[in-house]
């Protein structure tokens, strides 16, 4: 868990970049993020190392559909971890 994670790919659209930045901002402040942009969730999850997902350090869950709206996704970071930010799309996961 000493690795810098960059959660963006080359050629990612501006709208998706904005959503990913919003996800990282929320995780930094609250240890969870809520987002309805499926592309941003997919890119964020794809760029994370597998060991964080396997050990349930970061948990992805799907929200409930409400009145024909897109259900939001929830990304949760375990409470004993925090992120150390390097730029808009790069961070390191550390123990508190």
Protein Blocks (a to p, Z undefined) as FASTA:
>chain_A
ZZccdfbdehiafklmmmmmmmmmmmmmnopacdfblklmmmmmmmpcfklmmnomaccd
ddddeehiacdddddddfkbccddfblmbccdddZZ
